[in-house]
Amino acid sequence: MKQTMKLDAYEQDILDRFDRGETVSSENTKEFTARMKDYINFTQKSKKSISVRVPENDLYDIKRKSIEIGIPYQNIIQSLIHSFNQGKIKLS
């Protein structure tokens, strides 16, 4: 796989495991991917840049999951924000 960006050791380990077939997709990957693509299309209409501080481990985890499902991590974060705003995600 041709890399287009520099990965740190943690990210490279994730990619190596993926390339060796050691990662396992969830059963709902196709449904989740379709839902995320819908959210991405919605959010591409008008965007505003923000800066958010998140724990480093959380960022690594979302990057890992984004590699597994094939959607950029920024788009996943946008979709989560949109889902929360639509009341589809509740905080307890």
DSSP file (Angstrom, degrees, kcal/mol; ACC not computed):
  #  RESIDUE AA STRUCTURE BP1 BP2  ACC     N-H-->O    O-->H-N    N-H-->O    O-->H-N    TCO  KAPPA ALPHA  PHI   PSI    X-CA   Y-CA   Z-CA
    1    1 A M              0   0    0      0, 0.0     2,-0.4     0, 0.0    18,-0.0   0.000 360.0 360.0 360.0 128.4    0.0    0.0    0.0
    2    2 A K        -     0   0    0      2,-0.0     2,-0.3     1,-0.0     0, 0.0  -0.649 360.0-142.7 -79.3 125.8    1.4    3.4   -1.0
    3    3 A Q        -     0   0    0     -2,-0.4     3,-0.1     1,-0.1    -1,-0.0  -0.707  18.5-174.8 -90.4 139.4    1.5    5.8    1.9
    4    4 A T        +     0   0    0     -2,-0.3     2,-0.3     1,-0.1    -1,-0.1   0.433  69.9  38.6-109.9  -3.5    0.7    9.5    1.3
    5    5 A M  S    S-     0   0    0      0, 0.0     2,-0.4     0, 0.0    -1,-0.1  -0.973  88.9 -96.9-144.1 159.5    1.5   10.7    4.8
    6    6 A K        -     0   0    0     -2,-0.3     2,-0.4    -3,-0.1    -2,-0.0  -0.618  38.6-157.9 -78.4 127.5    3.9   10.1    7.5
    7    7 A L        -     0   0    0     -2,-0.4     2,-0.1     2,-0.0    -4,-0.0  -0.826  11.3-129.7-105.6 144.9    2.7    7.7   10.2
    8    8 A D     >  -     0   0    0     -2,-0.4     4,-2.7     1,-0.1     5,-0.2  -0.308  40.7 -91.6 -79.7 177.1    3.9    7.5   13.8
    9    9 A A  H  > S+     0   0    0      1,-0.2     4,-2.2     2,-0.2     5,-0.1   0.875 126.3  50.3 -60.3 -40.2    4.9    4.1   15.2
   10   10 A Y  H  > S+     0   0    0      2,-0.2     4,-1.9     1,-0.2    -1,-0.2   0.934 113.3  44.9 -63.7 -47.3    1.4    3.4   16.6
   11   11 A E  H  > S+     0   0    0      1,-0.2     4,-2.4     2,-0.2    -2,-0.2   0.884 112.0  52.5 -65.4 -39.0   -0.3    4.3   13.3
   12   12 A Q  H  X S+     0   0    0     -4,-2.7     4,-2.8     1,-0.2    -1,-0.2   0.890 106.9  53.4 -64.6 -38.6    2.2    2.2   11.3
   13   13 A D  H  X S+     0   0    0     -4,-2.2     4,-2.4    -5,-0.2    -1,-0.2   0.915 109.2  48.9 -60.5 -43.3    1.5   -0.8   13.6
   14   14 A I  H  X S+     0   0    0     -4,-1.9     4,-2.3     2,-0.2    -2,-0.2   0.937 112.5  47.4 -61.5 -47.0   -2.2   -0.5   13.0
   15   15 A L  H  X S+     0   0    0     -4,-2.4     4,-2.7     1,-0.2    -2,-0.2   0.901 110.9  51.8 -63.0 -41.3   -1.7   -0.3    9.2
   16   16 A D  H  X S+     0   0    0     -4,-2.8     4,-1.8     2,-0.2    -1,-0.2   0.914 110.0  48.9 -61.7 -43.3    0.7   -3.3    9.3
   17   17 A R  H  <>S+     0   0    0     -4,-2.4     5,-2.8     2,-0.2     6,-0.5   0.902 111.4  50.2 -62.6 -40.6   -1.9   -5.3   11.2
   18   18 A F  H ><5S+     0   0    0     -4,-2.3     3,-1.4     1,-0.2    -2,-0.2   0.932 109.4  50.7 -62.2 -45.7   -4.5   -4.3    8.7
   19   19 A D  H 3<5S+     0   0    0     -4,-2.7    -1,-0.2     1,-0.3    -2,-0.2   0.826 109.4  51.3 -63.3 -31.9   -2.3   -5.3    5.8
   20   20 A R  T 3<5S-     0   0    0     -4,-1.8    -1,-0.3    -5,-0.2    -2,-0.2   0.482 116.8-114.9 -83.1  -2.3   -1.6   -8.7    7.4
   21   21 A G  T < 5S+     0   0    0     -3,-1.4    -3,-0.2    -4,-0.4    -2,-0.1   0.748  77.5 129.5  78.0  23.4   -5.4   -9.3    7.8
   22   22 A E      < +     0   0    0     -5,-2.8     2,-0.2    -6,-0.2    -4,-0.2   0.537  46.8  89.0 -89.2  -6.7   -5.2   -9.3   11.6
   23   23 A T        -     0   0    0     -6,-0.5     2,-0.5    -5,-0.2    -9,-0.0  -0.617  65.3-147.2 -91.1 153.9   -8.0   -6.7   12.0
   24   24 A V        -     0   0    0     -2,-0.2     2,-0.2     0, 0.0    -2,-0.0  -0.978   7.8-140.7-123.4 128.1  -11.7   -7.8   12.3
   25   25 A S        -     0   0    0     -2,-0.5     2,-0.1     1,-0.1    44,-0.0  -0.531  25.6-109.7 -82.6 152.5  -14.5   -5.7   11.0
   26   26 A S    >   -     0   0    0     -2,-0.2     3,-1.2     1,-0.1    -1,-0.1  -0.364  29.1-111.4 -74.1 163.5  -17.8   -5.4   12.9
   27   27 A E  T 3  S+     0   0    0      1,-0.3     3,-0.3     2,-0.1     4,-0.2   0.765 115.5  53.1 -67.5 -25.5  -20.8   -7.1   11.4
   28   28 A N  T 3> S+     0   0    0      1,-0.2     4,-2.9     2,-0.1    -1,-0.3   0.096  70.9 118.1 -98.8  22.4  -22.5   -3.8   10.7
   29   29 A T  H <> S+     0   0    0     -3,-1.2     4,-3.0     1,-0.2     5,-0.2   0.903  75.3  48.1 -59.3 -45.0  -19.6   -2.3    8.7
   30   30 A K  H  > S+     0   0    0     -3,-0.3     4,-2.2     2,-0.2    -1,-0.2   0.923 115.2  45.0 -63.7 -43.5  -21.6   -1.9    5.4
   31   31 A E  H  > S+     0   0    0      2,-0.2     4,-2.3     1,-0.2    -2,-0.2   0.927 115.3  47.8 -64.9 -44.4  -24.5   -0.3    7.1
   32   32 A F  H  X S+     0   0    0     -4,-2.9     4,-2.7     1,-0.2    -2,-0.2   0.916 111.1  50.9 -62.7 -44.3  -22.3    2.0    9.2
   33   33 A T  H  X S+     0   0    0     -4,-3.0     4,-2.4    -5,-0.2    -1,-0.2   0.909 110.5  48.9 -61.4 -43.1  -20.2    3.0    6.1
   34   34 A A  H  X S+     0   0    0     -4,-2.2     4,-1.9    -5,-0.2    -1,-0.2   0.912 112.3  48.8 -62.4 -42.4  -23.4    3.9    4.1
   35   35 A R  H  X S+     0   0    0     -4,-2.3     4,-2.2     1,-0.2    -2,-0.2   0.913 111.4  49.4 -64.0 -43.1  -24.7    6.0    7.1
   36   36 A M  H  X S+     0   0    0     -4,-2.7     4,-2.7     1,-0.2    -1,-0.2   0.888 108.1  53.5 -65.0 -38.7  -21.4    7.8    7.4
   37   37 A K  H  X S+     0   0    0     -4,-2.4     4,-2.5     2,-0.2    -1,-0.2   0.894 107.9  51.3 -63.4 -38.3  -21.3    8.5    3.6
   38   38 A D  H  X S+     0   0    0     -4,-1.9     4,-2.0     2,-0.2    -2,-0.2   0.929 111.5  46.9 -61.4 -44.9  -24.8   10.1    4.0
   39   39 A Y  H  X S+     0   0    0     -4,-2.2     4,-2.7     2,-0.2    -2,-0.2   0.893 110.6  52.9 -63.8 -39.3  -23.6   12.2    6.9
   40   40 A I  H  X S+     0   0    0     -4,-2.7     4,-1.3     1,-0.2    -2,-0.2   0.933 108.3  49.7 -62.2 -46.2  -20.5   13.2    4.9
   41   41 A N  H  < S+     0   0    0     -4,-2.5     3,-0.3     1,-0.2     4,-0.2   0.898 112.7  48.4 -59.5 -40.2  -22.6   14.3    1.9
   42   42 A F  H >< S+     0   0    0     -4,-2.0     3,-1.1     1,-0.2     4,-0.3   0.921 112.1  47.6 -64.8 -44.5  -24.7   16.4    4.3
   43   43 A T  H 3< S+     0   0    0     -4,-2.7     3,-0.4     1,-0.2    -1,-0.2   0.638  96.2  73.0 -76.7 -13.3  -21.8   18.0    6.0
   44   44 A Q  T 3< S+     0   0    0     -4,-1.3    -1,-0.2    -3,-0.3     3,-0.2   0.567  78.3  79.7 -77.5  -6.5  -20.0   18.9    2.8
   45   45 A K  S <  S-     0   0    0     -3,-1.1     2,-0.3     1,-0.3    -1,-0.2   0.935 112.2  -3.6 -66.9 -46.6  -22.5   21.7    2.0
   46   46 A S  S    S-     0   0    0     -3,-0.4     2,-0.3    -4,-0.3    -1,-0.3  -0.948  72.9-176.4-152.2 124.2  -21.0   24.3    4.4
   47   47 A K        -     0   0    0     -2,-0.3     2,-0.4    -3,-0.2    -3,-0.0  -0.922  12.7-165.7-129.3 151.2  -18.1   23.8    6.8
   48   48 A K        -     0   0    0     -2,-0.3     2,-0.2     2,-0.0    -2,-0.0  -1.000  27.1-122.5-131.7 131.4  -16.3   25.9    9.4
   49   49 A S        +     0   0    0     -2,-0.4     2,-0.3     2,-0.0    -2,-0.0  -0.505  33.4 177.7 -74.7 140.6  -13.0   24.9   10.8
   50   50 A I        -     0   0    0     -2,-0.2     2,-0.5     2,-0.0    -2,-0.0  -0.915  24.2-134.2-134.6 164.6  -12.7   24.5   14.6
   51   51 A S        +     0   0    0     -2,-0.3     2,-0.4     2,-0.0    -2,-0.0  -0.989  26.0 177.3-122.0 126.9   -9.9   23.4   16.9
   52   52 A V        -     0   0    0     -2,-0.5     2,-0.5     2,-0.0    -2,-0.0  -0.993  23.5-139.0-132.7 133.6  -10.6   20.9   19.6
   53   53 A R        +     0   0    0     -2,-0.4    -2,-0.0     0, 0.0     3,-0.0  -0.814  30.2 171.6 -91.1 127.2   -8.3   19.3   22.2
   54   54 A V        -     0   0    0     -2,-0.5     5,-0.1     2,-0.0    -2,-0.0  -0.950  42.8 -87.2-131.2 152.9   -8.9   15.6   22.7
   55   55 A P     >  -     0   0    0      0, 0.0     4,-1.9     0, 0.0     3,-0.4  -0.330  38.1-124.8 -58.2 140.0   -6.9   13.0   24.6
   56   56 A E  H  > S+     0   0    0      1,-0.2     4,-2.4     2,-0.2     5,-0.2   0.869 109.4  54.4 -56.9 -40.8   -4.2   11.5   22.4
   57   57 A N  H  > S+     0   0    0      1,-0.2     4,-2.5     2,-0.2    -1,-0.2   0.881 106.0  52.5 -63.6 -37.5   -5.4    8.0   23.0
   58   58 A D  H  > S+     0   0    0     -3,-0.4     4,-2.3     2,-0.2    -1,-0.2   0.906 109.6  49.4 -63.6 -40.6   -8.9    8.9   21.8
   59   59 A L  H  X S+     0   0    0     -4,-1.9     4,-2.2     2,-0.2    -2,-0.2   0.920 111.1  49.1 -65.0 -43.1   -7.4   10.4   18.6
   60   60 A Y  H  X S+     0   0    0     -4,-2.4     4,-2.5     1,-0.2    -2,-0.2   0.916 111.2  50.9 -60.7 -42.8   -5.3    7.2   18.0
   61   61 A D  H  X S+     0   0    0     -4,-2.5     4,-2.5     1,-0.2    -2,-0.2   0.911 111.1  46.5 -63.6 -42.3   -8.4    5.0   18.5
   62   62 A I  H  X S+     0   0    0     -4,-2.3     4,-2.1     1,-0.2    -1,-0.2   0.870 112.1  51.3 -70.5 -33.8  -10.6    7.0   16.1
   63   63 A K  H  X S+     0   0    0     -4,-2.2     4,-1.9     2,-0.2    -2,-0.2   0.910 110.7  49.6 -64.9 -41.1   -7.8    7.0   13.5
   64   64 A R  H  X S+     0   0    0     -4,-2.5     4,-1.9     1,-0.2    -2,-0.2   0.932 112.7  46.3 -61.7 -47.0   -7.5    3.2   13.9
   65   65 A K  H  X S+     0   0    0     -4,-2.5     4,-1.9     1,-0.2    -1,-0.2   0.865 108.9  55.6 -65.8 -35.0  -11.2    2.7   13.5
   66   66 A S  H  X>S+     0   0    0     -4,-2.1     4,-1.5     1,-0.2     5,-1.5   0.884 107.1  50.0 -66.1 -36.6  -11.2    5.0   10.5
   67   67 A I  H  <5S+     0   0    0     -4,-1.9    -1,-0.2     1,-0.2    -2,-0.2   0.913 108.5  53.7 -64.5 -42.2   -8.6    2.9    8.8
   68   68 A E  H  <5S+     0   0    0     -4,-1.9    -2,-0.2     1,-0.2    -1,-0.2   0.871 118.8  32.8 -61.6 -38.2  -10.6   -0.2    9.5
   69   69 A I  H  <5S-     0   0    0     -4,-1.9    -1,-0.2     2,-0.2    -2,-0.2   0.549 107.4-120.8-100.1  -7.2  -13.8    1.1    7.9
   70   70 A G  T  <5S+     0   0    0     -4,-1.5    -3,-0.2     1,-0.2    -4,-0.1   0.790  70.5 120.4  79.2  28.2  -12.1    3.2    5.2
   71   71 A I  S   <S-     0   0    0     -5,-1.5    -1,-0.2    -6,-0.2    -2,-0.2  -0.990  70.8-103.9-124.1 133.0  -13.5    6.6    6.1
   72   72 A P    >>  -     0   0    0      0, 0.0     4,-1.6     0, 0.0     3,-0.6  -0.233  28.1-125.6 -55.0 140.3  -11.2    9.6    7.0
   73   73 A Y  H 3> S+     0   0    0      1,-0.3     4,-2.3     2,-0.2     5,-0.2   0.825 108.3  59.5 -61.8 -31.9  -11.2   10.2   10.8
   74   74 A Q  H 3> S+     0   0    0      1,-0.2     4,-2.3     2,-0.2    -1,-0.3   0.893 104.7  50.6 -62.5 -38.0  -12.2   13.9   10.3
   75   75 A N  H <> S+     0   0    0     -3,-0.6     4,-2.4     2,-0.2    -1,-0.2   0.864 107.9  52.5 -68.2 -35.7  -15.4   12.8    8.5
   76   76 A I  H  X S+     0   0    0     -4,-1.6     4,-2.4     2,-0.2    -2,-0.2   0.928 109.7  48.9 -64.5 -43.9  -16.2   10.4   11.3
   77   77 A I  H  X S+     0   0    0     -4,-2.3     4,-2.2     1,-0.2    -2,-0.2   0.914 111.0  50.5 -62.1 -42.7  -15.8   13.2   13.9
   78   78 A Q  H  X S+     0   0    0     -4,-2.3     4,-2.5     1,-0.2    -1,-0.2   0.911 110.8  49.6 -60.3 -42.0  -18.1   15.4   11.7
   79   79 A S  H  X S+     0   0    0     -4,-2.4     4,-2.8     2,-0.2    -2,-0.2   0.881 108.8  52.0 -66.4 -38.1  -20.7   12.6   11.5
   80   80 A L  H  X S+     0   0    0     -4,-2.4     4,-2.3     2,-0.2    -1,-0.2   0.914 110.7  48.0 -64.1 -42.0  -20.6   12.1   15.3
   81   81 A I  H  X S+     0   0    0     -4,-2.2     4,-2.4     2,-0.2    -2,-0.2   0.931 113.1  48.1 -63.1 -45.0  -21.2   15.8   15.9
   82   82 A H  H  X S+     0   0    0     -4,-2.5     4,-1.8     1,-0.2    -2,-0.2   0.923 111.0  50.5 -62.0 -44.4  -24.0   15.8   13.4
   83   83 A S  H  <>S+     0   0    0     -4,-2.8     5,-2.4     1,-0.2     6,-1.0   0.896 110.5  49.8 -62.1 -40.3  -25.6   12.7   15.0
   84   84 A F  H ><5S+     0   0    0     -4,-2.3     3,-1.5     4,-0.2    -1,-0.2   0.929 110.1  50.4 -62.9 -45.1  -25.4   14.4   18.4
   85   85 A N  H 3<5S+     0   0    0     -4,-2.4    -1,-0.2     1,-0.3    -2,-0.2   0.814 109.0  52.1 -63.9 -29.9  -27.0   17.5   17.1
   86   86 A Q  T 3<5S-     0   0    0     -4,-1.8    -1,-0.3    -5,-0.2    -2,-0.2   0.433 117.4-113.3 -85.2   0.4  -29.8   15.5   15.5
   87   87 A G  T < 5S+     0   0    0     -3,-1.5    -3,-0.2    -4,-0.3    -2,-0.1   0.604  86.2 118.8  79.6  11.5  -30.5   13.7   18.8
   88   88 A K  S   <S+     0   0    0     -5,-2.4     2,-0.4    -6,-0.2    -4,-0.2   0.688  73.4  48.1 -82.7 -18.9  -29.3   10.4   17.5
   89   89 A I  S    S-     0   0    0     -6,-1.0     2,-0.4    -9,-0.1    -2,-0.2  -0.990  74.2-165.2-121.7 129.4  -26.5   10.2   20.1
   90   90 A K        -     0   0    0     -2,-0.4     2,-0.4    -3,-0.1    -6,-0.0  -0.911  13.6-138.6-114.5 141.0  -27.3   10.9   23.7
   91   91 A L              0   0    0     -2,-0.4    -2,-0.0     1,-0.1     0, 0.0  -0.828 360.0 360.0 -94.5 135.2  -24.7   11.6   26.5
   92   92 A S              0   0    0     -2,-0.4    -1,-0.1     0, 0.0    -2,-0.0   0.437 360.0 360.0-103.8 360.0  -25.5   10.0   29.8
